[in-house]
Amino acid sequence: MPADYGAATPPRASSASSTIAPVDPPKDGHASVTSSVTNLSNTILGAGALAFPSALAAMGIVPGMLSCLSSGLSAMFGLYLLSRCATVVGTRPGDEGRKASFNEIARLTFGKGWATKVFDLAIASKCFGVSVSYLIICKTLLPQVCQTVAQIVHHPLAEDSILLASHFWLFVWLVIITPLSFMRTLDSLRFTSQIALLTVVYLVLVVVGWFIFKGPSPQRGEVVFFKLSSNSLSSFPVQIFAYTCSQNLFPIYNELKDKTQKRMNTVIGTSIGSAIVVYQIIGLFGYLTFGSIVSGNVISMYPATTLLVAIGRLGIVLLVGLSYPLQVLPCRSSLRHLTHSFFKHHEAAGGVDESTFSRRARDEEESEEGEEGEEDALVPKGHGQVKHEMPPAQFIALTVGILFFGFLIAYNVHELEVVLAFVGSTGSTIISFILPGFFYFRLFRDEPGSTKWWALFLGIYGIGVMVFCLTFNVLNLVRG
């Protein structure tokens, strides 16, 4: 890590000294470090954890563990760079009260051009695609859980039972997540995130406990420490994307109480560090249990007729289902920037009643003088600062739109692997590596030290990762 990693407060860029006043970031956050760690960890940890045993099977134990570690550290560095960039927001005269977001940082570095719209489109597409995949996982696994439980209690379900209908469970889960999706802040989701993280602990106990008490599977394949083959590279994108959480870094920064770089480093380090430990434990013990025959979903390798596994599958549903609102928040924020002109024109044309919008929110948007909604949509509670809160009508319209179209796709589609592969290859690499690296290099390019050069390297590395992953996806598509 760079020599200044962990500094109490980040230095200001000397290149921006003429336009960015050296003032402290606003101290109006309300979320604790624990709440921030919980939400960021829940954003990171998902169904991707179940694929790490197959990653070790493709690369061998030693390269697989090292790749898992390096992927986590590169993601950690990207988050650190974004947290440094966040301190610049709101420090220029006239920008007081602005909240950190990808759109706001892009405005400071690249101006109000097409680039900011491309970045928002990438973030919105990535988050929306992942949220739809969560719904598909829920509707697929819940009938399996019901069937397993019915067999265990010796009351088999009829083939036409509503409990085995995936669309029924999709409706049920939509009812559960809809109220959560209308939350404006991440901190308000900390309790559901805690429940989701408990399921991660359970999955770890299942994988480790099964190996300790039952030993390797009788059909276990070969276990090797080193392996080099064409399949070795196939696991690399899985490990890279498993740490994607940058879309929620700025909301966490905005909501954090007593913002300092040290506290942000604690949030970032604890969240990524925990994910590395979880991924390596599940990867190692899952691989030791099943060897080279392990699949991309290790939980599917265990006997489906055991209550232990049924609870594990239910845990996956809770993990991804309760993580759904964490994808809606950044998706809605990015869509807010993309649709700002539409809603402003609609209001001006009389399509929305004056009472729908608070006068304060309307005046704030008009004072932007045509700027396309750089304000962050996730608003921390506080006093004495302009909040730039999203107007209620726009907030409701975007949330309903995300839920409706997400449900519509999940209802009619059973798998999104190909689409998600391309969305992840572009969106995840852009927000995890490319933007953090280039944002930091632009804002702090005159800063002494080597951090800016490491940031530039991360941006270039991200471009390389994106090209590699896109090429890999195209080849897989061609091969069928």
C-alpha positions as CSV (number, residue, x, y, z in Angstrom):
1,M,0.0,0.0,0.0
2,P,1.2,3.6,-0.5
3,A,3.1,5.2,2.3
4,D,0.2,7.6,3.1
5,Y,-2.4,4.8,3.3
6,G,-4.3,5.3,6.5
7,A,-3.6,9.0,7.0
8,A,-6.1,10.6,9.4
9,T,-7.2,13.0,6.7
10,P,-6.3,13.1,3.1
11,P,-4.1,15.9,1.6
12,R,-5.7,18.2,-0.9
13,A,-4.5,18.3,-4.4
14,S,-2.2,21.2,-5.0
15,S,-3.4,21.3,-8.6
16,A,-6.8,22.1,-7.4
17,S,-5.8,24.6,-4.8
18,S,-7.0,27.6,-6.7
19,T,-10.5,26.2,-7.0
20,I,-10.9,23.9,-4.0
21,A,-10.7,25.5,-0.7
22,P,-9.0,23.5,2.1
23,V,-12.1,23.1,4.2
24,D,-13.1,20.1,6.2
25,P,-15.8,17.8,4.7
26,P,-19.3,18.2,6.3
27,K,-19.7,16.4,9.6
28,D,-23.5,15.8,9.2
29,G,-23.5,12.0,8.9
30,H,-25.3,9.8,11.3
31,A,-24.2,6.2,10.5
32,S,-21.7,4.4,12.8
33,V,-18.6,2.6,11.6
34,T,-20.4,-0.7,12.5
35,S,-23.4,0.1,10.4
36,S,-21.2,1.2,7.5
37,V,-19.2,-2.0,7.6
38,T,-22.4,-4.1,7.8
39,N,-23.8,-2.5,4.6
40,L,-20.6,-2.5,2.6
41,S,-19.9,-6.1,3.6
42,N,-23.4,-7.1,2.6
43,T,-22.9,-5.3,-0.8
44,I,-19.7,-7.4,-1.3
45,L,-20.7,-10.8,-0.1
46,G,-23.2,-12.5,-2.3
47,A,-23.8,-15.7,-4.2
48,G,-20.4,-15.2,-5.8
49,A,-18.9,-16.7,-2.7
50,L,-20.2,-20.1,-3.7
51,A,-18.1,-20.1,-6.8
52,F,-14.7,-19.8,-5.1
53,P,-14.2,-23.6,-4.6
54,S,-14.4,-24.0,-8.4
55,A,-11.9,-21.1,-8.8
56,L,-9.4,-23.1,-6.7
57,A,-10.2,-26.2,-8.7
58,A,-9.3,-24.3,-11.9
59,M,-6.1,-22.8,-10.5
60,G,-4.9,-25.0,-7.7
61,I,-4.9,-24.1,-4.0
62,V,-1.9,-21.8,-3.9
63,P,-2.6,-19.7,-7.1
64,G,-6.3,-19.6,-6.2
65,M,-5.7,-18.3,-2.7
66,L,-3.2,-15.7,-4.0
67,S,-5.6,-14.6,-6.7
68,C,-8.4,-14.2,-4.2
69,L,-6.1,-12.1,-2.0
70,S,-4.8,-9.9,-4.8
71,S,-8.3,-9.3,-6.2
72,G,-9.5,-8.2,-2.8
73,L,-6.5,-5.9,-2.3
74,S,-6.9,-4.3,-5.7
75,A,-10.6,-3.7,-4.9
76,M,-9.6,-2.2,-1.5
77,F,-7.2,0.2,-3.1
78,G,-9.9,1.3,-5.5
79,L,-12.3,2.0,-2.6
80,Y,-9.5,3.9,-0.8
81,L,-9.0,6.1,-3.8
82,L,-12.7,6.9,-4.1
83,S,-12.8,7.8,-0.4
84,R,-10.0,10.3,-1.0
85,C,-11.8,11.8,-4.0
86,A,-15.0,12.1,-1.9
87,T,-13.2,14.7,0.4
88,V,-12.9,17.1,-2.5
89,V,-16.7,17.3,-3.1
90,G,-18.3,20.4,-1.7
91,T,-15.1,22.3,-1.0
92,R,-15.3,24.8,-3.9
93,P,-17.1,28.1,-3.3
94,G,-20.7,27.6,-4.3
95,D,-20.6,23.9,-4.0
96,E,-21.2,23.8,-0.2
97,G,-23.6,21.0,0.8
98,R,-23.0,18.8,-2.3
99,K,-22.7,15.1,-1.6
100,A,-20.1,12.8,-3.0
101,S,-21.2,10.6,-5.9
102,F,-19.7,9.2,-9.1
103,N,-21.6,11.9,-11.0
104,E,-20.2,14.7,-8.8
105,I,-16.6,13.4,-9.0
106,A,-16.9,13.0,-12.8
107,R,-18.2,16.6,-13.0
108,L,-15.1,17.8,-11.1
109,T,-12.7,15.8,-13.2
110,F,-14.2,15.6,-16.7
111,G,-16.8,18.4,-16.7
112,K,-20.5,18.2,-17.5
113,G,-20.2,16.3,-20.8
114,W,-21.2,12.9,-22.1
115,A,-18.6,11.2,-20.0
116,T,-20.7,11.7,-16.8
117,K,-23.7,10.2,-18.5
118,V,-21.7,7.2,-19.7
119,F,-20.5,6.6,-16.1
120,D,-24.0,6.8,-14.7
121,L,-25.4,4.5,-17.4
122,A,-22.7,1.9,-16.6
123,I,-23.5,2.0,-12.9
124,A,-27.2,1.9,-13.4
125,S,-27.0,-1.0,-15.9
126,K,-24.6,-3.0,-13.6
127,C,-26.8,-2.5,-10.5
128,F,-30.1,-3.2,-12.3
129,G,-28.7,-6.4,-13.9
130,V,-27.4,-7.7,-10.6
131,S,-30.7,-6.9,-8.9
132,V,-32.6,-8.9,-11.5
133,S,-30.3,-11.8,-11.0
134,Y,-31.1,-11.7,-7.3
135,L,-34.8,-12.1,-8.1
136,I,-34.1,-15.0,-10.4
137,I,-32.0,-16.7,-7.7
138,C,-34.9,-16.3,-5.2
139,K,-37.6,-17.7,-7.5
140,T,-35.4,-20.6,-8.4
141,L,-34.2,-21.7,-4.9
142,L,-37.4,-21.2,-2.8
143,P,-39.3,-24.1,-4.6
144,Q,-36.3,-26.3,-4.0
145,V,-36.2,-25.5,-0.3
146,C,-40.0,-26.3,0.0
147,Q,-39.5,-29.6,-1.8
148,T,-36.6,-30.6,0.4
149,V,-38.4,-29.7,3.6
150,A,-41.5,-31.6,2.4
151,Q,-39.4,-34.7,1.8
152,I,-37.8,-34.5,5.2
153,V,-41.2,-34.3,7.0
154,H,-42.5,-37.1,4.8
155,H,-45.2,-34.9,3.2
156,P,-44.3,-34.7,-0.5
157,L,-45.8,-31.9,-2.4
158,A,-47.9,-32.4,-5.5
159,E,-46.3,-31.4,-8.8
160,D,-48.9,-28.6,-9.2
161,S,-48.5,-27.3,-5.7
162,I,-48.3,-23.5,-5.5
163,L,-45.2,-23.9,-3.2
164,L,-43.3,-25.3,-6.1
165,A,-44.3,-22.5,-8.5
166,S,-41.3,-20.1,-9.0
167,H,-43.6,-17.2,-10.0
168,F,-45.5,-17.5,-6.8
169,W,-42.3,-17.0,-4.8
170,L,-41.3,-14.2,-7.0
171,F,-44.5,-12.4,-6.1
172,V,-43.9,-13.2,-2.4
173,W,-40.4,-11.8,-2.5
174,L,-41.5,-8.7,-4.3
175,V,-43.9,-8.0,-1.5
176,I,-41.0,-8.3,1.0
177,I,-38.4,-6.2,-0.8
178,T,-40.7,-3.4,-2.1
179,P,-40.9,-1.5,1.3
180,L,-37.1,-1.9,1.7
181,S,-36.5,-0.5,-1.8
182,F,-38.1,2.8,-0.8
183,M,-35.6,3.5,1.9
184,R,-33.6,6.6,1.1
185,T,-30.4,5.8,3.1
186,L,-28.1,2.8,3.5
187,D,-28.1,3.2,7.3
188,S,-31.8,2.4,7.4
189,L,-31.0,-1.0,5.8
190,R,-28.4,-2.0,8.4
191,F,-30.7,-4.5,10.2
192,T,-31.6,-6.4,7.0
193,S,-27.9,-6.4,6.2
194,Q,-27.1,-7.9,9.5
195,I,-29.6,-10.7,8.9
196,A,-28.1,-11.3,5.5
197,L,-24.5,-11.5,7.0
198,L,-25.7,-14.1,9.5
199,T,-26.6,-16.3,6.5
200,V,-23.0,-15.9,5.3
201,V,-21.8,-17.2,8.7
202,Y,-24.1,-20.1,8.4
203,L,-22.8,-21.0,4.9
204,V,-19.3,-20.9,6.2
205,L,-20.2,-23.2,9.1
206,V,-21.9,-25.6,6.7
207,V,-18.9,-25.8,4.3
208,V,-16.3,-26.1,7.1
209,G,-18.4,-28.3,9.4
210,W,-19.3,-30.8,6.6
211,F,-15.6,-31.3,5.8
212,I,-14.6,-31.7,9.5
213,F,-17.3,-34.1,10.5
214,K,-18.1,-35.9,7.3
215,G,-14.7,-35.6,5.5
216,P,-14.1,-35.5,1.8
217,S,-16.8,-36.7,-0.6
218,P,-16.4,-40.3,-1.6
219,Q,-16.6,-39.1,-5.2
220,R,-14.0,-36.3,-4.6
221,G,-11.9,-35.4,-7.6
222,E,-8.2,-34.5,-7.7
223,V,-6.9,-31.9,-5.3
224,V,-3.7,-30.0,-6.4
225,F,-1.7,-27.1,-5.1
226,F,-0.7,-25.7,-8.5
227,K,-2.5,-26.0,-11.8
228,L,-2.1,-24.2,-15.1
229,S,-4.6,-24.8,-17.9
230,S,-7.0,-22.9,-20.2
231,N,-9.6,-23.1,-17.4
232,S,-7.3,-21.3,-15.0
233,L,-8.0,-17.9,-16.5
234,S,-11.8,-18.6,-16.5
235,S,-12.0,-18.1,-12.8
236,F,-10.3,-14.8,-12.8
237,P,-13.4,-12.7,-13.7
238,V,-15.4,-14.5,-11.0
239,Q,-12.9,-13.4,-8.3
240,I,-12.6,-9.9,-9.7
241,F,-16.4,-9.2,-9.7
242,A,-16.9,-10.9,-6.3
243,Y,-15.5,-7.8,-4.6
244,T,-17.5,-5.2,-6.5
245,C,-19.1,-2.7,-4.0
246,S,-17.9,0.7,-5.2
247,Q,-21.5,1.7,-6.2
248,N,-22.2,2.1,-2.4
249,L,-18.9,3.6,-1.3
250,F,-20.1,7.3,-1.7
251,P,-23.4,6.8,0.1
252,I,-21.6,5.2,3.0
253,Y,-19.1,8.1,3.0
254,N,-22.0,10.6,3.0
255,E,-23.8,8.9,5.8
256,L,-20.7,8.2,8.0
257,K,-20.6,10.1,11.3
258,D,-17.4,12.1,12.0
259,K,-15.9,11.6,8.6
260,T,-12.1,11.0,8.7
261,Q,-9.9,9.0,6.3
262,K,-9.0,6.8,9.3
263,R,-12.7,5.9,9.8
264,M,-13.2,5.3,6.1
265,N,-10.1,3.1,6.0
266,T,-11.5,1.1,8.9
267,V,-14.8,0.6,7.0
268,I,-13.1,-0.4,3.8
269,G,-10.4,-2.6,5.4
270,T,-12.8,-4.4,7.6
271,S,-15.3,-5.0,4.8
272,I,-12.9,-6.2,2.2
273,G,-10.8,-8.1,4.8
274,S,-13.9,-10.0,6.0
275,A,-14.8,-10.8,2.4
276,I,-11.3,-12.2,1.7
277,V,-11.5,-14.4,4.8
278,V,-15.0,-15.7,3.9
279,Y,-14.1,-16.3,0.3
280,Q,-10.9,-18.2,1.1
281,I,-12.5,-20.3,3.8
282,I,-15.4,-21.3,1.6
283,G,-13.1,-21.8,-1.4
284,L,-10.5,-23.9,0.5
285,F,-12.9,-26.2,2.4
286,G,-15.3,-26.6,-0.5
287,Y,-12.4,-27.6,-2.8
288,L,-11.0,-30.0,-0.2
289,T,-14.4,-31.6,0.1
290,F,-15.2,-32.2,-3.6
291,G,-11.9,-31.7,-5.4
292,S,-11.9,-31.1,-9.1
293,I,-15.6,-32.1,-9.5
294,V,-16.8,-29.1,-7.5
295,S,-19.3,-27.0,-9.4
296,G,-19.7,-23.2,-9.7
297,N,-22.3,-23.4,-6.9
298,V,-20.8,-25.4,-4.0
299,I,-24.0,-25.6,-2.0
300,S,-25.6,-27.6,-4.9
301,M,-22.9,-30.3,-4.3
302,Y,-24.3,-31.3,-0.9
303,P,-27.1,-33.9,-0.6
304,A,-30.4,-32.0,-1.3
305,T,-32.4,-34.1,1.1
306,T,-30.7,-32.8,4.3
307,L,-32.3,-30.1,6.4
308,L,-28.8,-28.6,6.8
309,V,-28.6,-27.9,3.0
310,A,-32.2,-26.8,2.8
311,I,-31.5,-24.1,5.4
312,G,-28.3,-23.3,3.5
313,R,-30.3,-22.7,0.3
314,L,-32.8,-20.6,2.3
315,G,-29.8,-18.7,3.6
316,I,-28.7,-17.9,0.0
317,V,-32.2,-16.6,-0.7
318,L,-32.0,-14.3,2.3
319,L,-28.5,-13.2,1.4
320,V,-29.2,-12.1,-2.1
321,G,-32.9,-11.1,-1.5
322,L,-32.0,-8.8,1.3
323,S,-29.2,-7.4,-0.7
324,Y,-31.6,-6.3,-3.5
325,P,-32.3,-2.8,-2.0
326,L,-28.5,-2.2,-1.8
327,Q,-28.5,-2.4,-5.6
328,V,-31.7,-0.3,-6.0
329,L,-30.1,2.6,-4.1
330,P,-27.2,3.3,-6.5
331,C,-29.2,2.4,-9.5
332,R,-31.8,5.0,-8.6
333,S,-29.2,7.6,-7.9
334,S,-27.6,7.1,-11.3
335,L,-31.0,7.1,-13.1
336,R,-31.8,10.3,-11.3
337,H,-28.9,12.0,-13.0
338,L,-29.8,10.5,-16.4
339,T,-33.5,11.5,-16.2
340,H,-33.0,14.9,-14.5
341,S,-33.8,16.8,-17.7
342,F,-36.9,14.8,-18.3
343,F,-38.4,15.3,-14.9
344,K,-37.5,19.0,-14.9
345,H,-39.2,19.5,-18.3
346,H,-42.2,17.5,-17.1
347,E,-42.6,19.7,-14.1
348,A,-42.1,22.9,-16.1
349,A,-44.8,21.7,-18.6
350,G,-47.3,21.2,-15.8
351,G,-47.2,17.4,-15.8
352,V,-46.5,17.3,-12.1
353,D,-48.4,19.3,-9.6
354,E,-46.5,21.9,-7.6
355,S,-47.5,20.2,-4.4
356,T,-45.7,17.0,-5.4
357,F,-42.4,18.7,-5.1
358,S,-41.3,20.5,-2.0
359,R,-40.5,24.1,-2.8
360,R,-37.0,23.7,-1.4
361,A,-36.1,20.9,-3.7
362,R,-37.5,22.8,-6.7
363,D,-35.5,25.9,-5.8
364,E,-32.4,23.8,-5.4
365,E,-32.7,22.2,-8.8
366,E,-33.4,25.6,-10.5
367,S,-30.3,27.1,-8.9
368,E,-28.2,24.5,-10.7
369,E,-28.5,26.6,-13.9
370,G,-29.0,23.7,-16.1
371,E,-26.6,21.2,-14.5
372,E,-28.0,17.8,-14.8
373,G,-28.6,16.7,-11.2
374,E,-25.1,16.2,-9.8
375,E,-26.6,16.0,-6.3
376,D,-26.5,12.6,-4.6
377,A,-29.8,11.0,-4.1
378,L,-28.9,9.2,-0.9
379,V,-29.3,11.8,1.7
380,P,-27.7,11.6,5.2
381,K,-29.6,13.1,8.0
382,G,-28.2,16.3,9.5
383,H,-28.6,19.9,10.1
384,G,-27.3,23.1,8.6
385,Q,-26.4,21.8,5.1
386,V,-28.3,21.8,1.9
387,K,-29.4,18.3,1.3
388,H,-30.2,18.2,-2.5
389,E,-32.9,15.6,-1.7
390,M,-34.5,13.9,-4.7
391,P,-38.0,15.2,-5.3
392,P,-40.6,12.8,-4.1
393,A,-42.3,12.3,-7.5
394,Q,-39.0,11.4,-9.2
395,F,-38.0,9.2,-6.3
396,I,-41.2,7.2,-6.4
397,A,-41.3,7.0,-10.2
398,L,-37.7,5.7,-10.5
399,T,-38.2,3.2,-7.6
400,V,-41.4,1.9,-9.1
401,G,-39.8,1.7,-12.5
402,I,-36.8,-0.3,-11.2
403,L,-39.1,-2.7,-9.3
404,F,-41.6,-3.1,-12.2
405,F,-39.1,-3.8,-15.0
406,G,-36.9,-5.9,-12.7
407,F,-39.9,-8.0,-11.8
408,L,-41.0,-8.2,-15.5
409,I,-37.6,-9.5,-16.6
410,A,-37.3,-12.0,-13.7
411,Y,-40.8,-13.3,-14.4
412,N,-40.1,-14.1,-18.0
413,V,-36.4,-15.0,-17.9
414,H,-34.8,-17.9,-16.0
415,E,-31.1,-17.1,-16.4
416,L,-29.1,-14.0,-17.2
417,E,-25.6,-15.3,-17.3
418,V,-24.6,-14.0,-20.7
419,V,-26.0,-10.6,-20.2
420,L,-24.6,-10.3,-16.7
421,A,-21.2,-11.5,-17.9
422,F,-21.0,-8.5,-20.3
423,V,-22.5,-6.0,-17.9
424,G,-20.1,-7.1,-15.2
425,S,-17.1,-7.0,-17.5
426,T,-17.9,-3.4,-18.3
427,G,-19.8,-1.9,-15.3
428,S,-17.8,-3.6,-12.5
429,T,-14.4,-2.8,-13.9
430,I,-15.4,0.8,-14.7
431,I,-16.5,1.5,-11.1
432,S,-14.0,-0.7,-9.3
433,F,-10.8,0.1,-11.1
434,I,-11.0,2.5,-14.1
435,L,-12.9,5.4,-12.5
436,P,-11.1,5.3,-9.1
437,G,-7.7,5.3,-10.7
438,F,-8.3,8.1,-13.2
439,F,-10.5,10.2,-10.8
440,Y,-7.7,10.2,-8.2
441,F,-4.9,10.8,-10.8
442,R,-6.8,13.8,-12.2
443,L,-7.7,15.4,-8.8
444,F,-4.4,14.7,-7.1
445,R,-1.9,14.7,-10.0
446,D,0.3,17.4,-8.4
447,E,0.3,15.6,-5.0
448,P,3.8,14.4,-3.9
449,G,4.3,10.7,-3.4
450,S,3.6,7.6,-5.4
451,T,-0.1,7.1,-4.7
452,K,-1.1,9.0,-7.9
453,W,1.0,6.7,-10.0
454,W,-0.4,3.6,-8.3
455,A,-3.9,5.1,-9.0
456,L,-3.0,5.5,-12.7
457,F,-1.7,2.0,-12.8
458,L,-5.1,0.8,-11.3
459,G,-7.0,2.6,-14.0
460,I,-4.8,1.1,-16.8
461,Y,-5.1,-2.3,-15.1
462,G,-8.9,-1.9,-15.1
463,I,-8.9,-1.3,-18.8
464,G,-6.8,-4.5,-19.3
465,V,-9.2,-6.5,-17.1
466,M,-12.2,-5.2,-19.1
467,V,-10.7,-6.1,-22.4
468,F,-9.7,-9.5,-21.1
469,C,-13.1,-10.3,-19.7
470,L,-15.0,-9.0,-22.7
471,T,-12.8,-11.1,-25.0
472,F,-13.3,-14.1,-22.8
473,N,-17.1,-13.6,-22.9
474,V,-17.1,-13.3,-26.7
475,L,-15.1,-16.5,-27.1
476,N,-17.5,-18.3,-24.8
477,L,-20.4,-17.0,-26.7
478,V,-18.9,-18.1,-30.1
479,R,-18.1,-21.6,-28.7
480,G,-21.6,-21.9,-27.4
